[in-house]
């Protein structure tokens, strides 16, 4: 497991913990075990946590998508440079090999 994978997994587990903790807080706020004066505070806290966890998940997916796009772009650039180098080489060697091929036929 690479370092990047550990960072993503750690981020995912923290997000899951926030999600579950917030869901528990929200469920407790909706129950009858908490003092009614504290229920609105717990509801806000639980809702805030749920929204935060969802936002963190979306951000992690966007970061991963951007990273994959950057890698794809770098790969395309590298391949384009290699193809361009091959084309230039062929452009340079084409007339030389044609000339050598024609002079070789004359001496045969």
C-alpha positions as CSV (number, residue, x, y, z in Angstrom):
1,X,0.0,0.0,0.0
2,X,1.6,3.3,-1.1
3,X,1.7,6.5,0.9
4,X,-1.0,8.1,-1.2
5,X,-3.4,5.2,-0.6
6,X,-2.8,5.5,3.2
7,X,-3.7,9.2,3.1
8,X,-6.9,8.5,1.1
9,X,-7.9,5.6,3.4
10,X,-7.2,7.7,6.5
11,X,-9.3,10.5,5.1
12,X,-12.1,8.1,4.2
13,X,-12.2,6.6,7.7
14,X,-12.3,10.0,9.3
15,X,-15.1,11.0,7.0
16,X,-17.0,7.8,8.0
17,X,-16.4,8.5,11.7
18,X,-17.8,12.0,11.3
19,X,-20.7,10.7,9.4
20,X,-21.6,8.0,11.9
21,X,-21.1,10.2,14.9
22,X,-23.2,12.9,13.4
23,X,-26.0,10.4,12.6
24,X,-25.9,9.2,16.2
25,X,-26.1,12.8,17.5
26,X,-28.9,13.6,15.2
27,X,-30.8,10.4,16.2
28,X,-30.2,11.2,19.9
29,X,-31.6,14.7,19.3
30,X,-34.7,13.3,17.8
31,X,-35.2,10.8,20.7
32,X,-36.8,11.5,24.1
33,X,-33.6,10.9,26.2
34,X,-32.2,14.4,25.8
35,X,-33.4,17.4,27.7
36,X,-35.8,19.3,25.3
37,X,-33.8,22.5,25.7
38,X,-30.7,20.7,24.3
39,X,-32.4,19.0,21.4
40,X,-32.1,22.0,18.9
41,X,-28.4,22.3,19.7
42,X,-27.9,18.5,19.1
43,X,-30.0,18.6,15.9
44,X,-27.9,21.5,14.5
45,X,-24.6,19.8,15.5
46,X,-25.7,16.5,14.0
47,X,-26.9,18.2,10.8
48,X,-23.7,20.2,10.5
49,X,-21.7,17.0,10.9
50,X,-23.7,15.2,8.2
51,X,-23.3,18.0,5.8
52,X,-19.5,18.2,6.6
53,X,-19.0,14.5,6.0
54,X,-20.8,14.7,2.7
55,X,-18.8,17.7,1.7
56,X,-15.5,15.9,2.6
57,X,-16.5,12.9,0.6
58,X,-17.3,15.0,-2.5
59,X,-14.0,16.9,-2.1
60,X,-12.0,13.7,-1.8
61,X,-13.7,12.3,-5.0
62,X,-13.0,15.6,-6.9
63,X,-9.4,15.5,-5.7
64,X,-9.0,12.0,-7.0
65,X,-10.6,12.8,-10.3
66,X,-8.3,15.9,-10.7
67,X,-5.3,13.7,-10.0
68,X,-6.3,11.1,-12.5
69,X,-6.9,13.8,-15.1
70,X,-3.5,15.3,-14.4
71,X,-1.8,11.9,-14.8
72,X,-3.7,11.3,-18.1
73,X,-2.6,14.7,-19.4
74,X,1.0,14.1,-18.5
75,X,0.9,10.7,-20.2
76,X,-0.6,12.2,-23.3
77,X,2.0,14.9,-23.4
78,X,4.8,12.3,-23.0
79,X,3.4,10.2,-25.8
80,X,2.9,13.2,-28.1
81,X,6.5,14.2,-27.5
82,X,7.7,10.7,-28.4
83,X,5.6,10.5,-31.5
84,X,6.8,13.9,-32.6
85,X,10.4,12.8,-32.1
86,X,9.8,9.7,-34.2
87,X,8.2,11.7,-36.9
88,X,11.1,14.1,-37.0
89,X,13.6,11.2,-37.1
90,X,11.7,9.7,-40.0
91,X,11.5,13.0,-41.8
92,X,15.3,13.3,-41.5
93,X,16.1,9.6,-42.3
94,X,13.6,9.2,-45.1
95,X,15.5,11.1,-47.8
96,X,18.8,9.7,-46.6
97,X,17.5,6.1,-46.8
98,X,15.9,6.8,-50.2
99,X,19.1,8.2,-51.5
100,X,21.2,5.3,-50.1
101,X,18.7,2.8,-51.5
102,X,18.9,4.4,-55.0
103,X,22.7,4.5,-55.0
104,X,22.9,1.0,-53.7
105,X,20.8,-0.2,-56.7
106,X,23.1,1.6,-59.1
107,X,26.1,-0.3,-58.0
108,X,24.5,-3.7,-58.0
